Amino acid sequence: MATFTVPGLEAGDVDTVREVLQERLTSLIDLALTLKHIHWNVVGPAFIGVHEMLDPQVDAAHLMADACAERLAAMGASPNGLAGHLVEQRTWNDYPVGRALVPDHLEALDVAYAGLIGGHRAGIALVGPIDPVTEDLLIGQTGQLEQFQWFVRAHLEGASGVLPTADADRRAAADAA
């Protein structure tokens, strides 16, 4: 690890920000891989719409991961995006769906997004008082992730506004804690 960081941050605070950024990097790499997995394995009548919806989300997840990694590097850390590290460090279960119909994938993806967004929000709460630059980075990413979750939920929502994954936010918050 480098012996430098960005000016104006205390040593203990830098460690907190680095930990949050590495966790978010890990989660975003996992998201990109999960989205591509869904892209390749989704089937059914609404296949093409979902298949094509996912590629821009994959690209965005890659850009978000890159932004976290570059922020880590700017702070003197060595970002770790290796597959073994991802599996070793993640605190969530692997995506549970293989080749399946659109609703099955979108319900699982909604739950995955809820966990990811919850993790970003927890990260924002930790870094906010310490580093407004990292806080801003995570806030922007969270807004984009919430929009992607809305796209997914628009496919799942019934006419009454009820989601089949209505308790996903609660479950994800419990998993993230």
C-alpha positions in Angstrom: 0.0 0.0 0.0 1.2 3.5 -0.8 2.2 5.8 2.0 0.1 8.7 0.7 -3.6 9.6 0.4 -5.6 12.6 -0.6 -4.8 15.8 1.4 -7.0 16.7 4.4 -8.0 13.2 5.6 -6.9 11.8 8.9 -5.2 8.3 8.8 -8.0 6.5 10.6 -10.6 8.2 8.4 -8.7 7.1 5.3 -8.9 3.5 6.4 -12.7 3.8 6.7 -13.1 5.3 3.3 -10.8 2.7 1.7 -12.8 -0.1 3.3 -16.1 1.3 2.1 -14.8 1.9 -1.4 -13.3 -1.7 -1.7 -16.6 -3.1 -0.5 -18.5 -1.1 -3.0 -16.0 -2.1 -5.7 -16.5 -5.8 -4.9 -20.3 -5.4 -5.0 -20.3 -3.5 -8.3 -18.1 -6.1 -10.0 -20.5 -8.8 -8.7 -23.4 -6.8 -10.1 -21.8 -6.5 -13.5 -21.2 -10.3 -13.6 -24.7 -11.0 -12.3 -26.3 -8.8 -14.9 -24.4 -10.5 -17.7 -25.4 -13.9 -16.3 -29.0 -12.8 -16.5 -28.6 -11.4 -20.0 -27.4 -14.8 -21.2 -29.9 -16.9 -19.2 -33.2 -15.0 -19.4 -35.9 -16.6 -21.5 -39.6 -16.2 -22.2 -42.1 -13.9 -23.9 -40.5 -10.6 -22.7 -36.9 -11.9 -23.3 -35.8 -9.3 -25.8 -36.8 -6.2 -23.8 -35.1 -7.5 -20.7 -32.1 -8.8 -22.6 -31.5 -5.4 -24.2 -32.3 -3.5 -20.9 -29.4 -5.2 -19.2 -26.5 -4.3 -21.4 -26.5 -0.6 -20.5 -26.8 -1.6 -16.8 -23.7 -3.8 -17.2 -21.8 -0.9 -18.8 -22.8 1.4 -16.0 -21.8 -1.1 -13.3 -18.4 -1.4 -15.0 -18.0 2.4 -15.0 -19.1 2.6 -11.3 -16.6 -0.1 -10.4 -13.9 1.8 -12.3 -14.7 5.0 -10.4 -14.5 3.3 -7.0 -11.2 1.6 -8.0 -9.7 4.9 -9.3 -10.8 6.7 -6.1 -9.1 3.9 -4.1 -5.9 4.4 -6.1 -6.0 8.1 -5.6 -6.2 7.5 -1.9 -3.0 5.3 -2.1 -4.8 2.0 -1.9 -4.5 -0.9 -4.3 -8.0 -1.8 -5.6 -8.6 -5.5 -5.7 -10.9 -6.7 -8.4 -9.7 -10.2 -8.6 -12.3 -13.0 -8.7 -10.9 -14.8 -5.7 -11.0 -11.6 -3.6 -14.6 -10.9 -4.7 -15.8 -14.4 -3.6 -13.7 -14.2 -0.4 -14.9 -10.8 0.6 -18.5 -10.6 -0.4 -21.1 -10.9 2.4 -24.1 -11.9 0.2 -25.1 -15.1 -1.4 -24.4 -15.9 -5.0 -27.2 -15.0 -7.5 -29.6 -18.0 -7.2 -31.2 -18.2 -10.7 -29.8 -20.0 -13.8 -31.7 -20.3 -17.1 -35.2 -19.1 -16.2 -38.2 -17.0 -17.3 -38.1 -13.2 -17.2 -40.2 -12.9 -13.9 -37.9 -15.3 -12.0 -34.8 -13.3 -13.0 -36.3 -9.9 -12.4 -37.6 -10.9 -8.9 -34.1 -12.1 -8.0 -32.5 -9.0 -9.6 -34.8 -6.7 -7.6 -33.6 -8.4 -4.4 -30.0 -8.1 -5.5 -30.5 -4.4 -6.3 -32.1 -3.8 -2.9 -29.0 -5.3 -1.2 -26.6 -3.3 -3.4 -28.4 0.0 -2.9 -28.6 -0.7 0.9 -24.9 -1.3 0.9 -24.3 2.0 -1.0 -26.5 3.9 1.4 -24.6 2.4 4.4 -21.4 3.4 2.8 -22.7 7.0 2.3 -23.6 7.2 5.9 -20.0 6.1 6.9 -18.0 8.3 4.6 -20.3 11.3 4.5 -18.9 13.0 7.6 -15.3 12.1 6.6 -14.9 12.5 2.8 -17.5 14.5 0.8 -15.8 13.5 -2.5 -16.4 9.8 -1.9 -19.8 10.6 -0.5 -20.7 12.4 -3.7 -19.4 9.5 -5.8 -21.5 7.0 -3.9 -24.6 9.3 -4.0 -24.4 9.6 -7.8 -24.0 5.8 -8.1 -26.9 5.2 -5.8 -29.2 7.4 -7.8 -28.3 5.4 -11.0 -28.7 2.1 -9.2 -32.1 3.1 -7.9 -33.2 4.0 -11.5 -32.1 0.6 -12.7 -34.1 -1.0 -9.9 -37.1 1.0 -11.0 -36.7 -0.4 -14.5 -36.7 -3.9 -13.1 -39.6 -3.2 -10.9 -41.6 -1.7 -13.8 -41.6 -5.2 -15.3 -42.8 -6.8 -12.0 -45.3 -4.3 -10.7 -49.0 -5.2 -10.9 -51.8 -2.8 -11.7 -52.4 -2.2 -8.0 -48.8 -1.1 -7.5 -47.8 -4.2 -5.5 -44.5 -5.9 -6.2 -44.0 -9.7 -5.8 -40.8 -8.7 -4.0 -42.4 -6.2 -1.6 -40.3 -7.3 1.3 -37.0 -7.3 -0.7 -35.9 -3.9 0.8 -36.5 -5.2 4.3 -34.7 -8.5 3.6 -31.8 -6.7 1.9 -31.4 -4.3 4.8 -31.2 -7.2 7.2 -28.7 -9.0 5.0 -26.5 -5.9 4.7 -26.5 -5.3 8.5 
